[in-house]
Amino acid sequence: MQQQRTILLAEPDSGLRETWRAGLAAMGFQVLESAEGAAALRIALHAEVNLLITELYLPTGGERCLVRATRREQGLRRVKILAVSTHGGADDREWALGAGADAWLVKPVRLGTMLQISARLATSRQHSRAELRAAGAEATQ
């Protein structure tokens, strides 16, 4: 029997969060939610999360964005991260991927596109960007 995958939605827009939650739940995912970055980080630290979907510039208090804060936590390196943002510039994309996101989408996002990418990331056996970086750093030491 396959274990149910868990996705954490960290999105301040309650309407968007509800739409995404309903779509992901209909696909069989367990969905946890937070409107705030600091609360989302606490949830991720205490739950078995496979994928974090977050607004790119969602602050956590100590960090400018939840993506970077998540990647600073060694216990969350395996968690895949899908960053979404209304900021669609090349600099934003590079910043998101550099901060540790595994994928990046620009809002407004078509629901079908978000669900497809989320499902692929949440069920993938490939390592997250953070795990690959950590393995590379260990190999050079």
NORKAHU-V139792 format. One record per residue. N is the residue number from 1. RES is the residue in three letters. SS is DSSP state (~ for helix, > for strand, _ for the rest). PHI is phi in whole degrees, 0 to 359 (* if undefined). PSI is psi in whole degrees, 0 to 359 (* if undefined). Layout:
# NORKAHU-V139792
((N RES SS PHI PSI) (N RES SS PHI PSI))
This chain:
# NORKAHU-V139792
((1 MET _ * 131) (2 GLN _ 280 135) (3 GLN _ 288 139) (4 GLN _ 293 133) (5 ARG _ 275 146) (6 THR > 246 132) (7 ILE > 241 133) (8 LEU > 255 121) (9 LEU > 263 121) (10 ALA > 241 93) (11 GLU _ 216 123) (12 PRO _ 290 336) (13 ASP _ 279 107) (14 SER ~ 297 324) (15 GLY ~ 294 315) (16 LEU ~ 295 317) (17 ARG ~ 300 318) (18 GLU ~ 294 318) (19 THR ~ 298 313) (20 TRP ~ 295 319) (21 ARG ~ 301 315) (22 ALA ~ 298 317) (23 GLY ~ 296 316) (24 LEU ~ 292 320) (25 ALA ~ 296 321) (26 ALA ~ 296 335) (27 MET _ 274 358) (28 GLY _ 98 7) (29 PHE _ 274 146) (30 GLN > 279 132) (31 VAL > 239 126) (32 LEU > 252 152) (33 GLU > 225 152) (34 SER > 204 144) (35 ALA _ 266 349) (36 GLU _ 236 145) (37 GLY ~ 296 314) (38 ALA ~ 297 319) (39 ALA ~ 294 320) (40 ALA ~ 297 319) (41 LEU ~ 297 318) (42 ARG ~ 298 318) (43 ILE ~ 298 313) (44 ALA ~ 299 324) (45 LEU ~ 289 340) (46 HIS ~ 245 4) (47 ALA _ 231 160) (48 GLU _ 274 87) (49 VAL _ 263 131) (50 ASN _ 267 327) (51 LEU > 217 135) (52 LEU > 251 123) (53 ILE > 252 119) (54 THR > 220 147) (55 GLU > 300 131) (56 LEU _ 303 311) (57 TYR _ 260 47) (58 LEU _ 267 107) (59 PRO _ 288 157) (60 THR _ 247 1) (61 GLY _ 106 300) (62 GLY _ 270 345) (63 GLU _ 231 153) (64 ARG _ 292 331) (65 CYS _ 212 152) (66 LEU ~ 295 328) (67 VAL ~ 303 307) (68 ARG ~ 296 317) (69 ALA ~ 299 320) (70 THR ~ 296 317) (71 ARG ~ 291 339) (72 ARG ~ 284 343) (73 GLU _ 270 112) (74 GLN ~ 304 322) (75 GLY ~ 291 351) (76 LEU ~ 250 10) (77 ARG _ 300 327) (78 ARG _ 283 344) (79 VAL _ 291 129) (80 LYS > 282 149) (81 ILE > 231 127) (82 LEU > 250 113) (83 ALA > 265 137) (84 VAL > 234 147) (85 SER > 200 153) (86 THR _ 279 346) (87 HIS _ 277 110) (88 GLY _ 253 15) (89 GLY _ 284 160) (90 ALA ~ 300 325) (91 ASP ~ 296 322) (92 ASP ~ 294 318) (93 ARG ~ 299 311) (94 GLU ~ 298 321) (95 TRP ~ 296 316) (96 ALA ~ 299 311) (97 LEU ~ 292 323) (98 GLY ~ 294 328) (99 ALA ~ 285 343) (100 GLY _ 123 5) (101 ALA _ 292 145) (102 ASP _ 272 337) (103 ALA > 205 163) (104 TRP > 214 134) (105 LEU > 229 148) (106 VAL > 259 131) (107 LYS _ 283 146) (108 PRO _ 285 138) (109 VAL _ 255 132) (110 ARG _ 295 135) (111 LEU ~ 305 315) (112 GLY ~ 300 320) (113 THR ~ 295 313) (114 MET ~ 298 318) (115 LEU ~ 295 319) (116 GLN ~ 296 312) (117 ILE ~ 292 320) (118 SER ~ 298 314) (119 ALA ~ 297 319) (120 ARG ~ 296 315) (121 LEU ~ 292 317) (122 ALA ~ 293 332) (123 THR ~ 255 357) (124 SER _ 291 142) (125 ARG _ 267 357) (126 GLN _ 291 154) (127 HIS _ 288 151) (128 SER _ 288 165) (129 ARG ~ 303 321) (130 ALA ~ 293 321) (131 GLU ~ 295 319) (132 LEU ~ 296 318) (133 ARG ~ 297 316) (134 ALA ~ 297 318) (135 ALA ~ 295 321) (136 GLY ~ 293 320) (137 ALA ~ 293 321) (138 GLU ~ 292 325) (139 ALA ~ 292 331) (140 THR _ 271 356) (141 GLN _ 270 *))
